[in-house]
Each structure stands twice: as structure tokens, then as C-alpha cells.
Amino acid sequence: MKPKLILLAVSLVIGISANLNAQENYKNHDFSIETVEVVYHEELGVTVWEIMVEGMAGNTRPVPAGQFDGAPVLVYVFPTNLEPTDVGFGKTDGIVALALTSHPDFDDTPLWDENNDMIYDNDGLTWHSHWVILVEDERVNGGYAVKEFASENRKDVVLPPTNPGMNLYLDSPGYAIKTKNNSIKTVVPNYRINNKTNFSYDAITAFMKVNTSQKNLPVLGVYEVYNIASGDLSLPYEVKKQP
């Protein structure tokens, strides 16, 4: 083998190993779910969504890849039985999920300044919220990916007006995230979920990754699931009403 090819092969092996090691290192108590709940506060007209973990919620964040392709994404996710139309998407198949994410290599919330520095395109590392439509995808180990659509079909796809402009069923609603000790939570106004307050849900922690170079992989897939609250993604939890 020629020296340049040897160097290239070694670099690829090191890069893959480093990525896998980083992915495995994220699997810690910060993503080990203890409880999950969504509570309806009738007086305020909101639901409070919360995941509690064994460790420090939100404390572990991704190590930057230095580019968009291959960018790591860590997530706390609430899969639900809400309809896509309840959160502003058009009618489509898939699981409506509220994802709380951190990803330092890119910013996909152009309307919001989550770190409050008056710069709107540098907030990817700060925990922030997304509505996504998840679909089964056997091409990645986690078995799911954010649903995609072809760019030529964009005019026929209905997305919420707060979407970041990607060819994904992805929205950036701007719900604030609060992390404290072992809790990560967000507040969703009722009108932003079609005033639904009696839905079912679950909780997942996972590692996702962006792909823009390999046509045989999804753009944003789940590569490892760290924990599922129910154990089987059966959405067994119901919204509680504040006493």
C-alpha cells in the first residue's frame, strides 16, 4: 500500500475510534432516567415537561466535531402520541417528539438567542428545544431518525413557521430549558400543542449524529439509545393535572 493510502487508512481508523469512544463516554448517569412526567397547570394554561436522571441533567454535552457533517447531538426526548398537526406540521406519519438537545457544531434555532449574548447563531451548545417527527430507520443502530423530505418537495411540506429551514420535519419552537441538579424541564403553552392536555408520552436519552456525506444514512439519525423510561417505548405515561 502506498504511504499516502496508509496514512489515510490510519486517519480513518483513528477518527472512527475517537467517535465511538466519545459516543460511549456520553453513556453515563446524566442520561440514566429515573422518572419522567408532564404536568398540566390549568391556571397558567401550560404543561411542564420534566425528565429526572441519576446524575446531573444536562451536565454532559457533546465534544465538537469541528464541522456539520458528523456533528454529535445529545438529546433528552419525549416521544408522544400527539398528532403532527397539533404542533404545526402538516399531516404525516411518524412519532411526534419534543427533543431537548445540545450540539456545539451548529445552530438550528435562528430566531432565538438561548445564551443571551445578542448573537443568534452560536447557541447550539446551549440546551434548547425542538419538535421532531421520528420514523423507524434500520440504517442506524438506534433504529430511528428524524423524518426527511426531498428539497424539490419542500413547497408541498407543511412546517411550523419557526422551523430552521432544513429538509427535515424539525421545528425550533423556542421553549426555554431549565436544568437543575438531576432535572431537565421545559414549559409548553397549551395553544402550542392544539390545547391537548391528555396525551400519552415516554422518555428517551440518546446520541444522534448529523450526516451530509453518506447517501445510505439518514441526515439526523439515532446512533445509540442510552435509556428508555418505559423500557419498550410503549408511551405508558399520562399527563398529570396539578392539584
NUTOR-420839 format. One record per residue: residue number from 1; residue in one letter; x, y, z of N, C-alpha, C in turn. Coordinates in pm, whole numbers, always signed. Example, Ala and Ser with C-alpha at 12.3 -4.5 7.8 and 13.67 -1.06 7.14 Angstrom:
# residues 2
(r 1; a; (+1319; -569; +780); (+1230; -450; +780); (+1320; -330; +780)) (r 2; s; (+1285; -225; +708); (+1367; -106; +714); (+1290; +3; +787)) 
This chain:
# residues 243
(r 1; m; (+85; -119; +0); (+0; +0; +0); (+88; +124; +0)) (r 2; k; (+52; +224; -79); (+128; +348; -87); (+120; +424; +44)) (r 3; p; (+229; +500; +76); (+231; +573; +204); (+111; +662; +227)) (r 4; k; (+65; +735; +124); (-50; +824; +140); (-177; +747; +175)) (r 5; l; (-192; +629; +111); (-310; +547; +139); (-304; +491; +281)) (r 6; i; (-181; +456; +325); (-165; +406; +462); (-203; +513; +563)) (r 7; l; (-154; +636; +538); (-187; +747; +628); (-336; +774; +630)) (r 8; l; (-400; +766; +513); (-543; +788; +505); (-619; +682; +582)) (r 9; a; (-578; +555; +566); (-644; +446; +637); (-629; +460; +787)) (r 10; v; (-508; +496; +832); (-483; +515; +974); (-569; +629; +1029)) (r 11; s; (-576; +738; +952); (-655; +853; +995); (-802; +817; +1009)) (r 12; l; (-854; +737; +914); (-993; +696; +919); (-1020; +609; +1041)) (r 13; v; (-927; +516; +1069); (-944; +427; +1184); (-942; +507; +1313)) (r 14; i; (-847; +602; +1324); (-837; +685; +1445); (-963; +768; +1462)) (r 15; g; (-1010; +826; +1351); (-1130; +909; +1355); (-1252; +830; +1398)) (r 16; i; (-1269; +710; +1341); (-1383; +625; +1377); (-1374; +583; +1524)) (r 17; s; (-1252; +545; +1568); (-1233; +504; +1707); (-1264; +617; +1803)) (r 18; a; (-1215; +737; +1770); (-1239; +852; +1856); (-1388; +882; +1866)) (r 19; n; (-1459; +870; +1753); (-1603; +897; +1753); (-1677; +796; +1837)) (r 20; l; (-1641; +669; +1823); (-1707; +564; +1900); (-1677; +578; +2049)) (r 21; n; (-1550; +614; +2082); (-1515; +631; +2223); (-1593; +747; +2284)) (r 22; a; (-1602; +858; +2209); (-1677; +973; +2259); (-1823; +936; +2277)) (r 23; q; (-1878; +862; +2181); (-2018; +821; +2188); (-2042; +737; +2313)) (r 24; e; (-1949; +646; +2342); (-1963; +559; +2458); (-1944; +637; +2588)) (r 25; n; (-1854; +737; +2586); (-1828; +815; +2707); (-1948; +897; +2751)) (r 26; y; (-2036; +928; +2657); (-2156; +1004; +2692); (-2255; +919; +2772)) (r 27; k; (-2239; +790; +2767); (-2333; +699; +2834); (-2299; +694; +2982)) (r 28; n; (-2362; +785; +3057); (-2333; +793; +3200); (-2461; +824; +3276)) (r 29; h; (-2449; +851; +3405); (-2567; +873; +3489); (-2647; +997; +3449)) (r 30; d; (-2583; +1089; +3375); (-2655; +1209; +3331); (-2766; +1175; +3232)) (r 31; f; (-2760; +1053; +3176); (-2861; +1011; +3079); (-2935; +885; +3124)) (r 32; s; (-2922; +853; +3252); (-2993; +738; +3308); (-3122; +788; +3374)) (r 33; i; (-3234; +762; +3310); (-3362; +820; +3352); (-3415; +753; +3479)) (r 34; e; (-3452; +837; +3575); (-3520; +789; +3695); (-3670; +804; +3682)) (r 35; t; (-3715; +924; +3647); (-3859; +947; +3631); (-3882; +1046; +3517)) (r 36; v; (-4005; +1046; +3469); (-4047; +1144; +3369); (-4191; +1182; +3400)) (r 37; e; (-4223; +1310; +3379); (-4362; +1349; +3396); (-4391; +1476; +3317)) (r 38; v; (-4517; +1485; +3276); (-4570; +1607; +3215); (-4689; +1648; +3300)) (r 39; v; (-4685; +1771; +3350); (-4789; +1819; +3442); (-4861; +1937; +3379)) (r 40; y; (-4994; +1929; +3380); (-5079; +2034; +3326); (-5114; +2134; +3436)) (r 41; h; (-5077; +2260; +3415); (-5110; +2367; +3508); (-5226; +2447; +3448)) (r 42; e; (-5346; +2414; +3490); (-5465; +2472; +3429); (-5469; +2624; +3444)) (r 43; e; (-5431; +2674; +3560); (-5439; +2818; +3585); (-5350; +2897; +3489)) (r 44; l; (-5235; +2839; +3454); (-5140; +2907; +3366); (-5158; +2870; +3219)) (r 45; g; (-5231; +2764; +3192); (-5250; +2721; +3054); (-5124; +2666; +2992)) (r 46; v; (-5047; +2588; +3070); (-4921; +2531; +3021); (-4906; +2388; +3071)) (r 47; t; (-4817; +2315; +3004); (-4771; +2187; +3055); (-4622; +2198; +3084)) (r 48; v; (-4579; +2139; +3193); (-4438; +2137; +3229); (-4385; +1995; +3206)) (r 49; w; (-4284; +1984; +3121); (-4227; +1856; +3082); (-4093; +1838; +3154)) (r 50; e; (-4076; +1725; +3224); (-3956; +1709; +3305); (-3905; +1565; +3300)) (r 51; i; (-3774; +1553; +3286); (-3704; +1425; +3299); (-3606; +1438; +3414)) (r 52; m; (-3607; +1340; +3504); (-3512; +1337; +3615); (-3421; +1216; +3597)) (r 53; v; (-3292; +1237; +3618); (-3192; +1133; +3594); (-3114; +1102; +3721)) (r 54; e; (-3030; +999; +3715); (-2949; +962; +3830); (-2837; +1062; +3854)) (r 55; g; (-2785; +1119; +3746); (-2672; +1211; +3757); (-2716; +1356; +3757)) (r 56; m; (-2643; +1439; +3682); (-2671; +1582; +3670); (-2728; +1606; +3531)) (r 57; a; (-2854; +1637; +3523); (-2921; +1654; +3394); (-2858; +1770; +3316)) (r 58; g; (-2824; +1744; +3191); (-2768; +1848; +3105); (-2622; +1876; +3129)) (r 59; n; (-2560; +1809; +3224); (-2420; +1837; +3257); (-2325; +1787; +3148)) (r 60; t; (-2357; +1672; +3087); (-2274; +1617; +2980); (-2321; +1674; +2846)) (r 61; r; (-2225; +1733; +2773); (-2257; +1790; +2642); (-2160; +1734; +2538)) (r 62; p; (-2197; +1742; +2410); (-2112; +1680; +2307); (-1978; +1751; +2290)) (r 63; v; (-1877; +1671; +2254); (-1747; +1724; +2214); (-1759; +1765; +2067)) (r 64; p; (-1722; +1888; +2030); (-1739; +1932; +1891); (-1662; +1845; +1792)) (r 65; a; (-1724; +1822; +1678); (-1658; +1751; +1568); (-1579; +1848; +1481)) (r 66; g; (-1615; +1977; +1490); (-1546; +2078; +1411); (-1607; +2101; +1274)) (r 67; q; (-1719; +2034; +1246); (-1787; +2050; +1118); (-1931; +2000; +1131)) (r 68; f; (-2012; +2036; +1031); (-2153; +1997; +1034); (-2169; +1848; +1009)) (r 69; d; (-2100; +1796; +908); (-2107; +1653; +878); (-2041; +1575; +991)) (r 70; g; (-2116; +1486; +1053); (-2065; +1410; +1166); (-2082; +1476; +1300)) (r 71; a; (-2150; +1591; +1303); (-2168; +1664; +1427); (-2249; +1582; +1527)) (r 72; p; (-2201; +1569; +1651); (-2274; +1493; +1754); (-2387; +1574; +1815)) (r 73; v; (-2492; +1504; +1854); (-2609; +1565; +1915); (-2651; +1478; +2034)) (r 74; l; (-2660; +1536; +2151); (-2712; +1464; +2267); (-2855; +1511; +2294)) (r 75; v; (-2942; +1417; +2333); (-3084; +1451; +2344); (-3152; +1385; +2463)) (r 76; y; (-3243; +1461; +2522); (-3345; +1410; +2612); (-3476; +1426; +2533)) (r 77; v; (-3547; +1317; +2511); (-3661; +1320; +2418); (-3788; +1271; +2486)) (r 78; f; (-3899; +1340; +2456); (-4032; +1298; +2498); (-4111; +1252; +2375)) (r 79; p; (-4110; +1124; +2340); (-4200; +1076; +2235); (-4344; +1085; +2285)) (r 80; t; (-4437; +1118; +2197); (-4577; +1135; +2238); (-4670; +1070; +2137)) (r 81; n; (-4798; +1069; +2171); (-4899; +1028; +2072); (-4975; +1149; +2018)) (r 82; l; (-4917; +1268; +2033); (-4973; +1386; +1969); (-4969; +1369; +1817)) (r 83; e; (-5056; +1441; +1748); (-5056; +1439; +1603); (-4961; +1547; +1550)) (r 84; p; (-4896; +1523; +1434); (-4810; +1627; +1377); (-4881; +1762; +1362)) (r 85; t; (-5010; +1758; +1330); (-5085; +1882; +1313); (-5106; +1956; +1446)) (r 86; d; (-5090; +1886; +1558); (-5105; +1951; +1689); (-4991; +2049; +1716)) (r 87; v; (-4875; +2027; +1652); (-4758; +2111; +1681); (-4713; +2189; +1557)) (r 88; g; (-4800; +2198; +1457); (-4772; +2287; +1345); (-4724; +2223; +1217)) (r 89; f; (-4702; +2092; +1217); (-4665; +2024; +1094); (-4791; +1989; +1016)) (r 90; g; (-4773; +1957; +886); (-4884; +1903; +810); (-4907; +1758; +848)) (r 91; k; (-5013; +1701; +798); (-5044; +1560; +828); (-4937; +1471; +766)) (r 92; t; (-4876; +1387; +849); (-4772; +1297; +802); (-4758; +1183; +902)) (r 93; d; (-4693; +1076; +862); (-4671; +962; +950); (-4547; +986; +1037)) (r 94; g; (-4544; +923; +1153); (-4428; +932; +1240); (-4467; +966; +1382)) (r 95; i; (-4368; +965; +1469); (-4388; +993; +1612); (-4353; +1139; +1640)) (r 96; v; (-4448; +1211; +1697); (-4423; +1350; +1737); (-4346; +1347; +1869)) (r 97; a; (-4230; +1410; +1871); (-4147; +1409; +1991); (-4094; +1548; +2021)) (r 98; l; (-4086; +1580; +2149); (-4023; +1703; +2193); (-3882; +1667; +2238)) (r 99; a; (-3783; +1723; +2171); (-3643; +1690; +2198); (-3572; +1809; +2261)) (r 100; l; (-3500; +1784; +2369); (-3416; +1884; +2433); (-3273; +1847; +2396)) (r 101; t; (-3205; +1935; +2322); (-3081; +1897; +2257); (-2965; +1991; +2284)) (r 102; s; (-2844; +1937; +2266); (-2721; +2016; +2268); (-2631; +1966; +2157)) (r 103; h; (-2578; +2059; +2075); (-2487; +2023; +1965); (-2401; +2145; +1931)) (r 104; p; (-2274; +2144; +1969); (-2189; +2263; +1958); (-2146; +2301; +1818)) (r 105; d; (-2161; +2213; +1720); (-2107; +2240; +1586); (-2199; +2323; +1497)) (r 106; f; (-2323; +2344; +1536); (-2413; +2421; +1453); (-2527; +2477; +1537)) (r 107; d; (-2593; +2578; +1484); (-2707; +2641; +1549); (-2829; +2627; +1459)) (r 108; d; (-2934; +2566; +1509); (-3055; +2546; +1429); (-3176; +2613; +1493)) (r 109; t; (-3149; +2720; +1570); (-3257; +2800; +1629); (-3233; +2947; +1595)) (r 110; p; (-3245; +2982; +1466); (-3206; +3117; +1423); (-3290; +3230; +1481)) (r 111; l; (-3408; +3198; +1534); (-3493; +3303; +1590); (-3463; +3332; +1737)) (r 112; w; (-3386; +3244; +1801); (-3371; +3252; +1946); (-3226; +3267; +1987)) (r 113; d; (-3203; +3343; +2094); (-3070; +3368; +2149); (-3060; +3303; +2286)) (r 114; e; (-3043; +3172; +2287); (-3053; +3095; +2411); (-2945; +3131; +2514)) (r 115; n; (-2827; +3172; +2469); (-2723; +3207; +2566); (-2718; +3357; +2597)) (r 116; n; (-2813; +3431; +2540); (-2835; +3572; +2574); (-2710; +3659; +2555)) (r 117; d; (-2638; +3636; +2443); (-2520; +3718; +2416); (-2542; +3812; +2297)) (r 118; m; (-2668; +3824; +2254); (-2707; +3910; +2142); (-2656; +3859; +2008)) (r 119; i; (-2612; +3733; +2003); (-2572; +3667; +1879); (-2664; +3547; +1861)) (r 120; y; (-2729; +3539; +1747); (-2836; +3441; +1731); (-2792; +3310; +1664)) (r 121; d; (-2667; +3301; +1623); (-2626; +3180; +1551); (-2511; +3106; +1618)) (r 122; n; (-2500; +3118; +1751); (-2391; +3048; +1821); (-2440; +2973; +1944)) (r 123; d; (-2566; +2928; +1942); (-2627; +2875; +2063); (-2645; +2723; +2064)) (r 124; g; (-2582; +2654; +1971); (-2607; +2511; +1960); (-2571; +2432; +2083)) (r 125; l; (-2466; +2474; +2155); (-2425; +2401; +2275); (-2525; +2415; +2388)) (r 126; t; (-2591; +2530; +2394); (-2690; +2554; +2499); (-2811; +2464; +2478)) (r 127; w; (-2857; +2400; +2584); (-2973; +2311; +2571); (-3093; +2389; +2518)) (r 128; h; (-3156; +2336; +2416); (-3268; +2404; +2351); (-3369; +2301; +2301)) (r 129; s; (-3485; +2350; +2260); (-3597; +2259; +2230); (-3624; +2247; +2080)) (r 130; h; (-3673; +2129; +2042); (-3716; +2102; +1905); (-3838; +2011; +1907)) (r 131; w; (-3932; +2039; +1819); (-4030; +1938; +1782); (-3972; +1861; +1664)) (r 132; v; (-3981; +1730; +1667); (-3936; +1648; +1555); (-4040; +1540; +1526)) (r 133; i; (-4038; +1493; +1404); (-4113; +1372; +1368); (-4012; +1260; +1351)) (r 134; l; (-4023; +1158; +1436); (-3932; +1044; +1429); (-3994; +930; +1350)) (r 135; v; (-3911; +863; +1270); (-3955; +746; +1196); (-3854; +634; +1216)) (r 136; e; (-3899; +512; +1204); (-3808; +398; +1217); (-3708; +400; +1103)) (r 137; d; (-3582; +368; +1136); (-3476; +368; +1035); (-3371; +265; +1075)) (r 138; e; (-3368; +153; +1004); (-3279; +43; +1038); (-3134; +70; +997)) (r 139; r; (-3108; +179; +929); (-2972; +210; +885); (-2883; +258; +1000)) (r 140; v; (-2943; +293; +1112); (-2866; +338; +1229); (-2898; +249; +1348)) (r 141; n; (-2800; +234; +1437); (-2814; +140; +1548); (-2929; +174; +1642)) (r 142; g; (-2960; +304; +1655); (-3068; +343; +1744); (-3205; +315; +1689)) (r 143; g; (-3214; +286; +1559); (-3339; +243; +1499); (-3435; +353; +1458)) (r 144; y; (-3399; +480; +1478); (-3487; +592; +1444); (-3408; +707; +1383)) (r 145; a; (-3478; +790; +1310); (-3419; +910; +1252); (-3527; +1017; +1242)) (r 146; v; (-3484; +1142; +1230); (-3579; +1250; +1206); (-3625; +1239; +1061)) (r 147; k; (-3755; +1247; +1039); (-3812; +1229; +907); (-3762; +1336; +810)) (r 148; e; (-3727; +1294; +688); (-3674; +1384; +586); (-3774; +1401; +473)) (r 149; f; (-3748; +1502; +391); (-3822; +1516; +266); (-3728; +1576; +162)) (r 150; a; (-3754; +1546; +36); (-3669; +1595; -72); (-3687; +1745; -91)) (r 151; s; (-3580; +1814; -125); (-3585; +1959; -140); (-3686; +2001; -246)) (r 152; e; (-3701; +1918; -351); (-3796; +1953; -456); (-3941; +1944; -410)) (r 153; n; (-3963; +1877; -296); (-4099; +1864; -242); (-4129; +1965; -132)) (r 154; r; (-4034; +2054; -106); (-4047; +2144; +9); (-4174; +2228; +3)) (r 155; k; (-4213; +2270; -116); (-4333; +2356; -128); (-4459; +2283; -88)) (r 156; d; (-4456; +2149; -87); (-4573; +2070; -52); (-4572; +2023; +94)) (r 157; v; (-4462; +2052; +164); (-4449; +2008; +303); (-4486; +2124; +396)) (r 158; v; (-4573; +2097; +491); (-4614; +2199; +587); (-4529; +2188; +713)) (r 159; l; (-4456; +2296; +743); (-4373; +2304; +862); (-4417; +2424; +945)) (r 160; p; (-4395; +2421; +1075); (-4425; +2540; +1155); (-4339; +2657; +1108)) (r 161; p; (-4387; +2780; +1122); (-4310; +2896; +1076); (-4180; +2917; +1152)) (r 162; t; (-4162; +2849; +1265); (-4038; +2862; +1342); (-3936; +2753; +1306)) (r 163; n; (-3958; +2681; +1196); (-3862; +2578; +1155); (-3732; +2644; +1110)) (r 164; p; (-3618; +2572; +1121); (-3489; +2633; +1088); (-3450; +2627; +941)) (r 165; g; (-3537; +2577; +854); (-3510; +2578; +712); (-3439; +2455; +657)) (r 166; m; (-3432; +2347; +734); (-3370; +2223; +689); (-3476; +2133; +626)) (r 167; n; (-3432; +2037; +544); (-3525; +1945; +480); (-3560; +1828; +573)) (r 168; l; (-3602; +1866; +691); (-3638; +1771; +796); (-3767; +1816; +862)) (r 169; y; (-3842; +1720; +916); (-3958; +1754; +998); (-3905; +1793; +1136)) (r 170; l; (-3861; +1918; +1143); (-3790; +1971; +1259); (-3836; +2115; +1282)) (r 171; d; (-3869; +2147; +1406); (-3910; +2282; +1439); (-3828; +2330; +1557)) (r 172; s; (-3809; +2462; +1565); (-3736; +2524; +1674); (-3829; +2620; +1747)) (r 173; p; (-3912; +2567; +1839); (-4020; +2647; +1897); (-3976; +2751; +1999)) (r 174; g; (-3853; +2740; +2050); (-3803; +2842; +2142); (-3843; +2824; +2287)) (r 175; y; (-3894; +2707; +2326); (-3928; +2684; +2466); (-3799; +2685; +2550)) (r 176; a; (-3799; +2760; +2658); (-3681; +2767; +2742); (-3657; +2635; +2815)) (r 177; i; (-3529; +2600; +2833); (-3492; +2478; +2904); (-3430; +2517; +3039)) (r 178; k; (-3469; +2445; +3142); (-3412; +2467; +3275); (-3350; +2338; +3325)) (r 179; t; (-3220; +2343; +3357); (-3154; +2229; +3418); (-3116; +2265; +3561)) (r 180; k; (-3143; +2174; +3653); (-3106; +2195; +3793); (-3089; +2059; +3859)) (r 181; n; (-2969; +2036; +3908); (-2936; +1908; +3972); (-2969; +1793; +3876)) (r 182; n; (-3062; +1705; +3914); (-3090; +1590; +3829); (-3211; +1610; +3739)) (r 183; s; (-3256; +1735; +3723); (-3378; +1763; +3647); (-3351; +1850; +3525)) (r 184; i; (-3415; +1814; +3413); (-3418; +1898; +3295); (-3564; +1913; +3257)) (r 185; k; (-3609; +2038; +3237); (-3751; +2059; +3211); (-3772; +2175; +3116)) (r 186; t; (-3891; +2179; +3059); (-3932; +2288; +2972); (-4081; +2312; +2990)) (r 187; v; (-4127; +2430; +2952); (-4267; +2469; +2965); (-4326; +2492; +2827)) (r 188; v; (-4440; +2428; +2799); (-4505; +2439; +2669); (-4645; +2498; +2687)) (r 189; p; (-4672; +2613; +2626); (-4807; +2670; +2633); (-4908; +2578; +2566)) (r 190; n; (-5028; +2570; +2622); (-5130; +2480; +2568); (-5160; +2507; +2421)) (r 191; y; (-5163; +2636; +2383); (-5201; +2667; +2245); (-5097; +2621; +2145)) (r 192; r; (-4974; +2589; +2194); (-4870; +2541; +2103); (-4882; +2391; +2077)) (r 193; i; (-4972; +2324; +2148); (-4997; +2181; +2124); (-5147; +2158; +2102)) (r 194; n; (-5211; +2254; +2036); (-5352; +2242; +2000); (-5440; +2221; +2122)) (r 195; n; (-5396; +2278; +2235); (-5470; +2266; +2362); (-5492; +2122; +2407)) (r 196; k; (-5403; +2033; +2364); (-5412; +1894; +2408); (-5345; +1881; +2545)) (r 197; t; (-5416; +1826; +2640); (-5360; +1808; +2774); (-5386; +1667; +2829)) (r 198; n; (-5419; +1575; +2740); (-5447; +1439; +2785); (-5377; +1336; +2698)) (r 199; f; (-5258; +1369; +2654); (-5184; +1278; +2566); (-5095; +1182; +2646)) (r 200; s; (-5044; +1082; +2576); (-4952; +984; +2635); (-4810; +1015; +2588)) (r 201; y; (-4712; +970; +2667); (-4573; +1003; +2633); (-4477; +903; +2696)) (r 202; d; (-4350; +919; +2663); (-4243; +836; +2716); (-4121; +927; +2727)) (r 203; a; (-4006; +871; +2762); (-3883; +950; +2767); (-3766; +865; +2720)) (r 204; i; (-3677; +928; +2643); (-3559; +861; +2589); (-3439; +954; +2606)) (r 205; t; (-3322; +898; +2633); (-3198; +971; +2620); (-3116; +901; +2513)) (r 206; a; (-3047; +979; +2429); (-2982; +918; +2314); (-2870; +1004; +2257)) (r 207; f; (-2791; +940; +2172); (-2687; +1006; +2094); (-2728; +1006; +1948)) (r 208; m; (-2730; +1124; +1888); (-2763; +1137; +1747); (-2645; +1198; +1673)) (r 209; k; (-2651; +1193; +1540); (-2541; +1247; +1462); (-2591; +1296; +1328)) (r 210; v; (-2531; +1406; +1282); (-2565; +1464; +1152); (-2486; +1392; +1043)) (r 211; n; (-2548; +1370; +930); (-2480; +1312; +815); (-2517; +1389; +689)) (r 212; t; (-2416; +1439; +620); (-2440; +1507; +491); (-2357; +1448; +379)) (r 213; s; (-2281; +1342; +409); (-2188; +1290; +309); (-2219; +1149; +260)) (r 214; q; (-2297; +1073; +337); (-2324; +934; +300); (-2472; +916; +268)) (r 215; k; (-2499; +888; +141); (-2637; +878; +94); (-2712; +760; +154)) (r 216; n; (-2638; +662; +207); (-2703; +544; +264); (-2738; +559; +411)) (r 217; l; (-2720; +681; +465); (-2752; +707; +605); (-2845; +826; +617)) (r 218; p; (-2925; +833; +723); (-3014; +948; +739); (-2937; +1075; +770)) (r 219; v; (-3001; +1189; +748); (-2938; +1318; +778); (-2919; +1336; +928)) (r 220; l; (-3019; +1294; +1006); (-3010; +1306; +1152); (-3067; +1179; +1214)) (r 221; g; (-2977; +1086; +1244); (-3019; +957; +1294); (-2984; +935; +1439)) (r 222; v; (-3052; +840; +1501); (-3023; +799; +1638); (-2924; +684; +1633)) (r 223; y; (-2803; +706; +1683); (-2698; +605; +1674); (-2687; +521; +1801)) (r 224; e; (-2733; +575; +1912); (-2735; +495; +2034); (-2843; +548; +2128)) (r 225; v; (-2924; +457; +2178); (-3023; +490; +2280); (-2962; +454; +2414)) (r 226; y; (-2954; +552; +2503); (-2895; +528; +2635); (-2997; +472; +2733)) (r 227; n; (-3118; +524; +2728); (-3218; +482; +2825); (-3358; +512; +2772)) (r 228; i; (-3453; +425; +2806); (-3595; +448; +2775); (-3672; +434; +2906)) (r 229; a; (-3749; +535; +2941); (-3817; +534; +3071); (-3905; +411; +3088)) (r 230; s; (-3984; +378; +2985); (-4076; +265; +2993); (-4007; +132; +2968)) (r 231; g; (-3889; +137; +2907); (-3816; +16; +2871); (-3849; -36; +2733)) (r 232; d; (-3968; +2; +2679); (-4009; -54; +2550); (-4076; +48; +2457)) (r 233; l; (-4066; +176; +2490); (-4122; +284; +2409); (-4273; +265; +2387)) (r 234; s; (-4341; +225; +2491); (-4485; +199; +2481); (-4571; +321; +2513)) (r 235; l; (-4508; +435; +2544); (-4580; +558; +2577); (-4684; +536; +2687)) (r 236; p; (-4643; +480; +2801); (-4741; +445; +2904); (-4780; +559; +2997)) (r 237; y; (-4711; +672; +2988); (-4733; +779; +3086); (-4839; +877; +3038)) (r 238; e; (-4920; +924; +3132); (-5029; +1016; +3102); (-5001; +1152; +3170)) (r 239; v; (-5051; +1257; +3109); (-5035; +1391; +3165); (-5107; +1399; +3299)) (r 240; k; (-5037; +1454; +3398); (-5096; +1474; +3530); (-5148; +1617; +3540)) (r 241; k; (-5253; +1635; +3616); (-5305; +1769; +3639); (-5259; +1817; +3774)) (r 242; q; (-5204; +1937; +3779); (-5161; +1993; +3906); (-5278; +2002; +4003)) (r 243; p; (-5261; +1951; +4124); (-5372; +1953; +4222); (-5419; +2096; +4251)) 
